[in-house]
Amino acid sequence: MNEARRSLQDSPVNFFAVDPATFWFDFAISLVLAYGSASIFLFMPLGSWQQAIAFPIAVFWLYRLGSLVHEVAHLSHEEMQPFKVAWNLLAGVVILSPSPFFTRHHRDHHSQRLYGKLEDPEYVVNVFAPGSLGGILFYALQIVIFPLVVFLRFLLVPFTYLHPDLREWVLVHASSLTLNWRYERRLTAQDRWSIAAVEWLCCLRAILMLAWVALGFTDWTRLVLFYSLALGVLVLNQMRQLGDHHFESHGEASDIDAHIRDSCNYVGHDPLTLLLFPFSIRFHALHHLVPMMPYHHLEAADAWLREKLPADSPYHKLEEKDWWSVARRTLWGGGEARVPSTVATVAEST
């Protein structure tokens, strides 16, 4: 894949330059449409046609808004600090998905230290047994429960300070937005500070959601509606993860070329693929090849490589037609199960 990297460097276009205007525009559009459609869903009469129409629109735009955390995670520490603060205050805290709970584990997913191993926090086959109905049902159960787990994580923030050992366990094991319980977060001093800064804001957000109901300002069904939005967004995100990679690793270490070959570029314009991969992240193999390339350059960079690289370049073999062609192999493929026997047993008995 070195040939592809060299070709990008030879391009007259600087594909690595961040365009702040694009970030802010995408953020503003997503914020307005996500909160606008969500407000209609939340405030219209329960079961009304307006609510039914607003729900899928709100889920899509909340998913798109939340997906910007991925772009925040890949900005360097010095880049676009005002954008990072604005995204976390206006989106991350509100939807209980702040970037300090995502950035570290996402970068670990990109690292050769963890990619494809059983501890990889985003290698989706680490959290269910592929090829078995029981495994898929167990995976679905985890998705259904996860929004509640996240809500309780933030609601119970004060209790995490009751004992230093408890606090350390929470920081290492419960401060990442991943379904993979084997992942252990390596903490830096910056991590500790950033987690504490946003978790108290998220705690206040969670308390206010309950207090609003307890004080009689809204009906208890509002909490069910919030949950349905969170679940809808999580389902879209997990659907996307089923097609990010080929998932050919069975937990062993791999070199960088194998890492890239295990990833997918979607070059077609299938509507479902476009829906699940906002901000051009459908060029996922290219993203793993050059993680620091801003999302708004991925499509143009892929077009450059497809034109300039020779026909026998390994880069062309990364192309996939559509999301489902990969996702169905992830779900029903015959690869050996990667989950621990205790989890596999529960899955098979589901």
Backbone torsions as a table, in degrees:
resi	resn	phi	psi	omega
1	MET	NA	-2.5	178.6
2	ASN	-62.7	-31.9	178.7
3	GLU	-61.1	-39.6	179.2
4	ALA	-66.6	-41.3	178.6
5	ARG	-63.3	-43.0	179.4
6	ARG	-63.6	-38.7	179.6
7	SER	-63.4	-39.1	177.3
8	LEU	-63.1	-38.5	179.2
9	GLN	-68.7	-27.6	-179.8
10	ASP	-82.4	-8.8	-178.2
11	SER	-67.5	143.2	174.8
12	PRO	-69.3	-14.9	177.6
13	VAL	-95.6	134.5	175.8
14	ASN	-84.4	94.4	-177.3
15	PHE	-72.3	-4.4	-177.3
16	PHE	-103.7	1.9	-179.7
17	ALA	-81.5	128.2	178.8
18	VAL	-81.0	132.8	175.7
19	ASP	-104.3	98.7	-177.4
20	PRO	-56.4	-36.2	-178.3
21	ALA	-60.4	-39.0	178.9
22	THR	-65.5	-43.7	177.2
23	PHE	-57.9	-50.2	-177.0
24	TRP	-66.1	-38.4	179.7
25	PHE	-64.8	-48.6	179.6
26	ASP	-62.2	-37.8	178.5
27	PHE	-64.9	-47.3	-177.5
28	ALA	-63.2	-46.3	179.9
29	ILE	-61.7	-46.3	-178.7
30	SER	-64.3	-40.5	-178.8
31	LEU	-63.2	-48.8	-177.2
32	VAL	-64.1	-47.6	-177.0
33	LEU	-72.5	-34.0	178.2
34	ALA	-67.0	-50.6	-177.4
35	TYR	-73.7	-31.0	177.4
36	GLY	-65.5	-49.9	-179.6
37	SER	-69.7	-35.1	177.8
38	ALA	-65.8	-36.6	178.9
39	SER	-64.3	-40.9	176.6
40	ILE	-61.7	-44.5	179.9
41	PHE	-61.9	-40.7	-175.3
42	LEU	-77.3	-31.6	-171.2
43	PHE	-103.7	-13.7	175.7
44	MET	-72.3	157.1	178.9
45	PRO	-56.0	140.5	-177.9
46	LEU	-58.6	125.3	178.8
47	GLY	84.0	4.7	-178.6
48	SER	-73.8	162.2	179.5
49	TRP	-67.8	-31.8	177.5
50	GLN	-63.1	-40.5	179.4
51	GLN	-67.2	-40.4	-179.7
52	ALA	-63.8	-38.5	178.9
53	ILE	-73.1	-38.6	-176.1
54	ALA	-70.0	-28.1	-174.1
55	PHE	-59.4	-56.8	-179.0
56	PRO	-63.2	-32.6	178.6
57	ILE	-66.7	-44.1	179.7
58	ALA	-64.5	-42.0	-180.0
59	VAL	-61.5	-45.3	-179.3
60	PHE	-61.4	-49.0	-175.3
61	TRP	-73.4	-31.5	172.6
62	LEU	-65.7	-38.5	176.0
63	TYR	-62.7	-44.3	179.2
64	ARG	-65.1	-43.1	177.4
65	LEU	-61.5	-46.5	180.0
66	GLY	-64.6	-30.9	-179.3
67	SER	-64.2	-19.9	178.0
68	LEU	-65.5	-16.3	175.4
69	VAL	-60.8	-30.1	177.2
70	HIS	-63.3	-39.9	179.3
71	GLU	-72.5	-36.6	174.9
72	VAL	-60.1	-41.0	-176.9
73	ALA	-63.2	-29.9	-175.7
74	HIS	-94.8	-3.6	172.1
75	LEU	-72.4	142.9	177.4
76	SER	-69.0	168.2	-174.7
77	HIS	-58.4	-34.0	-175.6
78	GLU	-89.2	-16.5	-173.2
79	GLU	-78.0	133.7	167.7
80	MET	47.7	51.3	179.4
81	GLN	-58.2	-43.6	177.7
82	PRO	-59.3	-37.3	178.5
83	PHE	-64.2	-43.4	-179.3
84	LYS	-61.3	-44.1	179.5
85	VAL	-64.4	-45.6	-179.3
86	ALA	-62.3	-44.0	-179.4
87	TRP	-61.8	-43.3	-178.6
88	ASN	-67.8	-40.8	-178.3
89	LEU	-72.9	-40.3	-174.7
90	LEU	-90.4	-21.5	-177.4
91	ALA	-126.7	-58.9	-173.2
92	GLY	-53.7	-47.3	-179.7
93	VAL	-70.6	-41.1	-176.6
94	VAL	-62.9	-41.9	-178.8
95	ILE	-96.2	9.6	177.2
96	LEU	57.6	41.0	176.7
97	SER	-138.5	57.8	-176.8
98	PRO	-68.2	151.5	-174.0
99	SER	-62.7	-32.3	177.5
100	PRO	-62.2	-16.2	177.1
101	PHE	-93.4	4.5	-178.2
102	PHE	-125.8	-41.9	-169.0
103	THR	-57.0	-48.7	-174.3
104	ARG	-63.3	-48.1	-176.3
105	HIS	-72.6	-28.7	177.4
106	HIS	-68.9	-40.4	177.5
107	ARG	-67.5	-31.8	174.3
108	ASP	-64.7	-35.8	176.4
109	HIS	-60.9	-34.3	179.0
110	HIS	-78.1	-20.0	-173.0
111	SER	-78.2	148.8	175.6
112	GLN	-69.6	-18.4	178.1
113	ARG	-62.8	-34.4	-174.5
114	LEU	-122.9	-19.1	-171.7
115	TYR	-54.6	126.6	176.3
116	GLY	78.9	-6.3	178.8
117	LYS	-82.2	169.5	-177.7
118	LEU	-63.0	-22.4	-179.3
119	GLU	-90.8	-5.5	-179.6
120	ASP	-57.3	119.0	-172.8
121	PRO	-72.5	-14.7	-177.3
122	GLU	-123.1	10.0	175.8
123	TYR	-86.2	95.9	-160.3
124	VAL	-60.0	-27.5	-179.4
125	VAL	-72.7	-1.2	173.2
126	ASN	-76.3	-11.8	-173.2
127	VAL	-116.0	4.7	172.6
128	PHE	-156.6	163.0	-179.2
129	ALA	-92.4	104.2	-178.5
130	PRO	-62.5	151.9	174.2
131	GLY	81.5	6.6	178.9
132	SER	-133.4	137.0	178.9
133	LEU	-60.1	-39.9	178.4
134	GLY	-61.3	-41.4	179.1
135	GLY	-64.0	-41.1	179.4
136	ILE	-66.6	-41.4	178.3
137	LEU	-64.6	-37.8	177.8
138	PHE	-66.5	-39.0	175.3
139	TYR	-61.0	-44.9	178.6
140	ALA	-61.0	-38.8	178.9
141	LEU	-63.6	-40.9	177.7
142	GLN	-61.4	-39.8	179.4
143	ILE	-64.8	-42.4	-179.1
144	VAL	-62.3	-38.0	-176.2
145	ILE	-81.4	-28.9	-168.9
146	PHE	-57.7	-43.2	177.9
147	PRO	-58.4	-34.3	178.4
148	LEU	-70.4	-38.7	177.7
149	VAL	-62.2	-44.8	179.5
150	VAL	-62.6	-44.1	179.1
151	PHE	-59.8	-46.0	179.9
152	LEU	-66.6	-35.8	177.7
153	ARG	-55.8	-43.0	-178.1
154	PHE	-82.5	-35.0	179.2
155	LEU	-62.2	-34.5	-174.0
156	LEU	-96.9	18.2	-178.4
157	VAL	-50.4	-46.7	-178.0
158	PRO	-57.0	-33.7	-177.8
159	PHE	-72.0	-19.7	179.6
160	THR	-71.1	-12.1	-179.6
161	TYR	-97.3	5.8	-177.0
162	LEU	-66.5	-30.3	-179.7
163	HIS	-148.9	139.8	-178.5
164	PRO	-56.5	-38.6	-179.9
165	ASP	-66.0	-39.8	177.6
166	LEU	-64.5	-43.4	179.8
167	ARG	-61.1	-42.9	-179.5
168	GLU	-64.8	-40.3	179.1
169	TRP	-63.0	-42.8	-180.0
170	VAL	-63.7	-41.6	-180.0
171	LEU	-64.4	-40.3	-176.2
172	VAL	-78.9	-41.3	-170.6
173	HIS	-107.2	-16.1	-173.1
174	ALA	-134.2	33.8	178.0
175	SER	-130.0	34.8	175.9
176	SER	-140.9	140.6	-178.0
177	LEU	-88.6	71.3	-179.2
178	THR	-136.5	148.0	175.6
179	LEU	-82.8	-12.5	-176.3
180	ASN	-82.1	102.2	-176.1
181	TRP	-71.0	-11.5	178.6
182	ARG	-79.2	-17.4	-178.1
183	TYR	-68.2	130.6	176.1
184	GLU	-118.9	123.7	-175.3
185	ARG	-78.9	131.1	171.7
186	ARG	-86.9	122.1	-170.9
187	LEU	-98.6	137.6	169.3
188	THR	-109.3	169.1	177.5
189	ALA	-60.5	-37.4	177.9
190	GLN	-63.7	-40.0	177.8
191	ASP	-58.8	-47.7	-177.4
192	ARG	-60.2	-41.8	-179.0
193	TRP	-68.8	-46.3	-175.5
194	SER	-68.6	-36.9	176.6
195	ILE	-61.4	-48.5	-179.2
196	ALA	-61.8	-38.2	-177.2
197	ALA	-63.3	-42.9	-175.6
198	VAL	-89.8	-26.7	-174.8
199	GLU	-69.5	-30.2	176.9
200	TRP	-70.7	-35.8	175.0
201	LEU	-65.9	-41.5	177.4
202	CYS	-66.9	-34.9	176.3
203	CYS	-62.2	-44.8	177.1
204	LEU	-61.3	-41.3	177.8
205	ARG	-59.9	-45.2	180.0
206	ALA	-65.5	-41.4	179.3
207	ILE	-63.0	-43.2	-179.1
208	LEU	-64.9	-33.9	177.7
209	MET	-61.8	-41.7	178.2
210	LEU	-74.7	-40.7	-177.6
211	ALA	-63.8	-37.1	179.7
212	TRP	-58.0	-36.9	177.4
213	VAL	-76.9	-45.8	-177.4
214	ALA	-60.9	-34.0	-179.1
215	LEU	-85.0	-0.9	175.3
216	GLY	82.9	12.7	178.9
217	PHE	-75.7	-20.3	177.6
218	THR	-151.7	166.0	-178.2
219	ASP	-81.8	156.3	-179.6
220	TRP	-61.3	-23.4	-179.7
221	THR	-64.3	-19.4	177.4
222	ARG	-59.0	-35.9	178.9
223	LEU	-66.6	-37.1	177.3
224	VAL	-65.7	-37.9	178.8
225	LEU	-67.1	-41.2	175.5
226	PHE	-59.1	-44.7	179.9
227	TYR	-61.8	-41.7	-178.6
228	SER	-63.8	-36.8	176.3
229	LEU	-66.4	-45.3	179.9
230	ALA	-61.8	-41.9	179.8
231	LEU	-65.7	-42.2	179.0
232	GLY	-60.2	-43.1	178.3
233	VAL	-65.1	-43.2	-179.7
234	LEU	-64.1	-38.8	178.4
235	VAL	-61.1	-44.9	177.9
236	LEU	-61.0	-42.5	-179.1
237	ASN	-64.9	-41.5	179.6
238	GLN	-71.4	-33.2	173.9
239	MET	-60.6	-44.7	178.2
240	ARG	-59.9	-43.9	-177.3
241	GLN	-61.7	-25.7	178.0
242	LEU	-63.7	-21.7	-177.9
243	GLY	-115.6	8.8	179.3
244	ASP	-66.2	-37.5	-173.3
245	HIS	-137.9	170.5	175.0
246	HIS	-85.0	-17.1	177.2
247	PHE	57.2	48.6	-179.6
248	GLU	-87.8	-12.5	176.8
249	SER	-76.1	144.8	176.1
250	HIS	-114.8	31.2	174.8
251	GLY	105.9	-3.6	-178.2
252	GLU	-88.4	160.0	176.6
253	ALA	-68.8	150.3	179.1
254	SER	-137.3	160.8	175.6
255	ASP	-85.9	173.5	-173.3
256	ILE	-65.2	-35.0	179.4
257	ASP	-66.3	-41.2	176.8
258	ALA	-64.2	-37.2	176.9
259	HIS	-58.2	-48.5	-178.6
260	ILE	-68.7	-41.3	179.6
261	ARG	-64.1	-22.2	179.1
262	ASP	-81.0	-1.3	-176.2
263	SER	-109.7	164.6	-170.6
264	CYS	-122.7	142.3	166.6
265	ASN	-113.2	123.6	178.3
266	TYR	-98.9	111.4	-172.4
267	VAL	-100.8	-8.3	177.7
268	GLY	-84.3	-174.5	-179.8
269	HIS	-126.3	39.6	175.2
270	ASP	-60.6	128.0	-175.8
271	PRO	-56.8	-39.8	-179.2
272	LEU	-66.8	-38.8	177.5
273	THR	-63.4	-44.4	178.6
274	LEU	-63.4	-35.0	178.9
275	LEU	-66.2	-42.6	-173.1
276	LEU	-82.0	-17.9	-176.5
277	PHE	-120.7	76.1	179.6
278	PRO	-70.4	162.3	175.5
279	PHE	57.8	37.4	174.2
280	SER	61.0	17.6	179.8
281	ILE	-73.8	0.2	173.7
282	ARG	-65.8	-18.0	172.1
283	PHE	-85.9	63.1	-167.9
284	HIS	-74.2	-35.6	177.5
285	ALA	-65.9	-41.7	176.1
286	LEU	-61.7	-40.3	177.9
287	HIS	-60.7	-41.1	178.7
288	HIS	-73.4	-27.6	176.9
289	LEU	-68.3	-40.8	-179.6
290	VAL	-135.1	77.5	-172.7
291	PRO	-59.0	-26.3	-176.2
292	MET	-87.7	2.4	175.7
293	MET	-73.5	126.1	179.3
294	PRO	-60.1	147.9	-174.8
295	TYR	-58.5	-32.0	-174.5
296	HIS	-74.6	-5.0	176.2
297	HIS	-105.4	-7.0	-172.0
298	LEU	-61.6	-46.0	-176.7
299	GLU	-64.7	-43.7	179.5
300	ALA	-67.1	-38.5	178.7
301	ALA	-65.8	-39.2	177.4
302	ASP	-64.2	-42.3	178.3
303	ALA	-61.5	-40.2	177.8
304	TRP	-60.7	-46.6	-177.8
305	LEU	-67.2	-39.8	179.8
306	ARG	-64.8	-29.8	179.5
307	GLU	-82.5	-39.4	-170.4
308	LYS	-90.2	-29.1	-176.9
309	LEU	-77.4	147.2	179.4
310	PRO	-64.5	159.9	-175.0
311	ALA	-60.6	-28.0	-178.8
312	ASP	-92.7	11.5	179.5
313	SER	-65.9	137.1	176.9
314	PRO	-59.0	-21.3	-178.3
315	TYR	-61.8	-36.8	-178.6
316	HIS	-65.9	-24.0	-179.2
317	LYS	-76.7	-5.1	178.8
318	LEU	-82.1	-8.8	-173.4
319	GLU	-75.2	137.5	174.2
320	GLU	-128.2	151.8	-175.9
321	LYS	-74.5	-51.8	-176.7
322	ASP	-153.5	164.8	-175.7
323	TRP	-59.3	-44.5	-173.4
324	TRP	-64.7	-31.7	-179.5
325	SER	-62.0	-28.5	177.2
326	VAL	-92.0	-44.2	-175.2
327	ALA	-61.3	-36.8	-179.1
328	ARG	-67.1	-32.8	175.8
329	ARG	-70.6	-35.2	177.1
330	THR	-63.0	-43.2	-177.0
331	LEU	-74.4	-42.7	-170.4
332	TRP	-114.7	4.9	-178.6
333	GLY	-60.7	160.9	-175.4
334	GLY	-94.0	14.8	-179.7
335	GLY	-65.1	156.2	-179.9
336	GLU	-67.5	146.3	-179.1
337	ALA	-64.2	144.1	-176.9
338	ARG	-108.8	-6.0	-175.4
339	VAL	-84.7	153.3	177.2
340	PRO	-60.0	156.1	-175.4
341	SER	-59.9	-32.9	-178.7
342	THR	-65.8	-42.4	178.7
343	VAL	-70.3	-41.4	179.5
344	ALA	-60.7	-38.4	179.2
345	THR	-62.2	-44.6	177.7
346	VAL	-62.0	-43.3	-178.5
347	ALA	-60.8	-45.7	-176.7
348	GLU	-67.8	-25.1	-178.3
349	SER	-90.8	-4.3	-178.0
350	THR	-69.4	NA	NA
